[in-house]
Amino acid sequence: MKHIFLACTVVLALGLMSGPTLAKDLPAKGMTAEQIASWLQDNGYKAQITTNKDGSKTVSTAADGSNFFIDTYDCHDTPTCTAIQFSIGFDTKGAWNATKMNDWNSTKRWAKAYVDDKDDPWLQMDIDLSPGGTEEGLDDQFSIWRDMLTTFKKYINW
């Protein structure tokens, strides 16, 4: 009986010594476009940064065979931004309308859809980067975006 107790104690001690894997923290004040691009590239995605006319930056990337954008928000005159938005539009030659997009929005939780002034469908998802979080959390949000993108493409028969 003593040996069983001792064996259990050793196994428990070894488990405690290995400890949990520590999550990689995101910067508490958000991320720069360069950090976003690096995160994508570290996960095997392409990433190209462009500077918009207003000075904001957009990261272009792709998933599920579709190119999309990651726009930066709430940068407050610094390169560090506290929010990003995944965004993609599809040229369907005006095949969609607000009613169809409202049907999507009424049954989906994470990403929102709308039609532009040419009645083409768009999908967007906002992500807060501040007051911090973990890279694993950001990976999870990106996974949700990819799932929503795949589902949306099926919805619009793309």
C-alpha positions as CSV (number, residue, x, y, z in Angstrom):
1,M,0.0,0.0,0.0
2,K,2.9,2.3,0.9
3,H,4.5,1.7,-2.6
4,I,1.3,2.6,-4.4
5,F,1.0,5.8,-2.4
6,L,4.6,6.6,-3.1
7,A,4.2,5.9,-6.9
8,C,1.1,8.1,-7.0
9,T,3.0,10.9,-5.2
10,V,5.9,10.7,-7.7
11,V,3.5,10.8,-10.7
12,L,1.7,13.8,-9.3
13,A,4.9,15.6,-8.5
14,L,6.2,15.0,-12.1
15,G,2.9,16.3,-13.5
16,L,3.1,19.5,-11.4
17,M,6.8,20.0,-12.4
18,S,6.0,20.0,-16.1
19,G,3.4,22.6,-15.6
20,P,1.0,24.0,-18.2
21,T,2.2,25.4,-21.4
22,L,2.3,29.2,-21.1
23,A,0.2,31.1,-23.6
24,K,2.0,33.7,-25.7
25,D,0.6,37.1,-24.8
26,L,-0.4,39.7,-27.3
27,P,0.9,43.2,-26.8
28,A,-1.5,44.8,-24.2
29,K,-2.0,47.9,-26.4
30,G,-2.7,46.1,-29.6
31,M,-0.7,45.2,-32.7
32,T,1.0,46.9,-35.6
33,A,0.3,45.8,-39.2
34,E,3.8,44.4,-39.2
35,Q,3.0,42.2,-36.2
36,I,-0.2,41.0,-37.7
37,A,1.6,40.1,-40.9
38,S,4.3,38.3,-38.9
39,W,1.6,36.3,-37.0
40,L,0.0,35.3,-40.3
41,Q,3.3,34.2,-41.8
42,D,4.3,32.3,-38.6
43,N,1.1,30.3,-39.2
44,G,1.8,29.6,-42.9
45,Y,-0.2,32.4,-44.5
46,K,0.9,35.0,-47.0
47,A,0.8,38.6,-45.8
48,Q,1.3,41.8,-47.7
49,I,0.9,45.2,-46.1
50,T,-0.4,48.2,-48.0
51,T,-0.8,51.8,-46.7
52,N,-4.2,53.4,-47.5
53,K,-4.7,57.0,-48.6
54,D,-5.6,58.0,-45.0
55,G,-2.4,56.5,-43.6
56,S,-4.1,53.4,-42.1
57,K,-2.6,50.0,-43.1
58,T,-4.3,46.9,-44.5
59,V,-2.9,43.4,-44.5
60,S,-3.8,41.2,-47.5
61,T,-3.9,37.5,-47.0
62,A,-5.9,34.4,-48.1
63,A,-7.6,31.4,-46.7
64,D,-10.0,28.8,-48.2
65,G,-8.8,29.8,-51.7
66,S,-10.0,33.4,-51.3
67,N,-8.0,36.6,-50.9
68,F,-9.3,38.9,-48.1
69,F,-8.2,41.9,-46.1
70,I,-7.4,42.6,-42.5
71,D,-8.0,46.3,-41.8
72,T,-6.5,48.0,-38.8
73,Y,-8.6,50.2,-36.5
74,D,-8.3,52.4,-33.4
75,C,-4.6,53.2,-34.0
76,H,-4.9,56.7,-32.4
77,D,-2.0,58.2,-34.4
78,T,0.3,55.3,-33.5
79,P,1.3,52.3,-35.5
80,T,-0.2,50.1,-32.8
81,C,-3.9,49.3,-33.4
82,T,-6.4,48.0,-30.8
83,A,-8.8,46.4,-33.3
84,I,-8.7,44.6,-36.7
85,Q,-11.4,43.6,-39.1
86,F,-11.4,40.7,-41.5
87,S,-13.2,41.6,-44.7
88,I,-14.0,40.0,-48.1
89,G,-16.3,40.9,-50.9
90,F,-17.5,38.8,-53.9
91,D,-18.3,40.1,-57.3
92,T,-21.6,38.4,-58.1
93,K,-22.8,40.9,-60.6
94,G,-25.4,42.2,-58.2
95,A,-27.0,38.8,-57.4
96,W,-27.7,39.5,-53.8
97,N,-29.9,41.8,-51.7
98,A,-30.3,43.0,-48.2
99,T,-33.0,40.5,-47.4
100,K,-30.7,37.6,-48.2
101,M,-27.9,39.1,-46.1
102,N,-30.3,39.7,-43.3
103,D,-31.2,36.0,-43.4
104,W,-27.5,35.2,-43.0
105,N,-27.1,37.7,-40.2
106,S,-30.1,36.3,-38.3
107,T,-28.6,32.8,-38.0
108,K,-24.9,33.5,-37.7
109,R,-23.2,34.8,-34.5
110,W,-19.6,35.8,-35.4
111,A,-19.4,37.4,-38.8
112,K,-21.8,39.9,-40.3
113,A,-22.8,40.2,-44.0
114,Y,-24.1,43.0,-46.1
115,V,-24.5,44.0,-49.7
116,D,-22.6,46.9,-51.2
117,D,-24.1,49.5,-53.6
118,K,-23.8,47.0,-56.5
119,D,-25.7,44.3,-54.5
120,D,-22.5,42.2,-54.1
121,P,-22.1,40.3,-50.8
122,W,-19.5,41.2,-48.2
123,L,-18.5,39.4,-45.1
124,Q,-16.7,41.0,-42.1
125,M,-15.6,40.1,-38.6
126,D,-14.2,42.4,-35.9
127,I,-11.5,41.4,-33.4
128,D,-10.4,43.4,-30.4
129,L,-6.7,43.3,-29.7
130,S,-6.7,45.4,-26.6
131,P,-6.5,45.2,-23.6
132,G,-4.4,42.2,-24.6
133,G,-5.1,38.6,-24.9
134,T,-3.1,35.6,-26.2
135,E,-1.8,34.5,-29.6
136,E,-3.8,31.3,-29.0
137,G,-7.0,33.4,-28.6
138,L,-6.2,35.3,-31.8
139,D,-5.6,31.9,-33.6
140,D,-9.0,30.8,-32.3
141,Q,-10.7,34.0,-33.7
142,F,-8.9,33.4,-37.0
143,S,-10.2,29.8,-37.1
144,I,-13.8,31.1,-36.6
145,W,-13.2,33.6,-39.4
146,R,-12.1,30.8,-41.7
147,D,-15.1,28.7,-40.8
148,M,-17.4,31.6,-41.4
149,L,-15.7,32.3,-44.7
150,T,-16.2,28.7,-45.9
151,T,-19.8,28.7,-44.7
152,F,-20.5,32.1,-46.4
153,K,-19.0,31.0,-49.7
154,K,-21.4,28.0,-49.7
155,Y,-24.3,30.4,-48.8
156,I,-23.6,32.6,-51.8
157,N,-22.8,29.6,-54.0
158,W,-19.2,30.7,-54.6
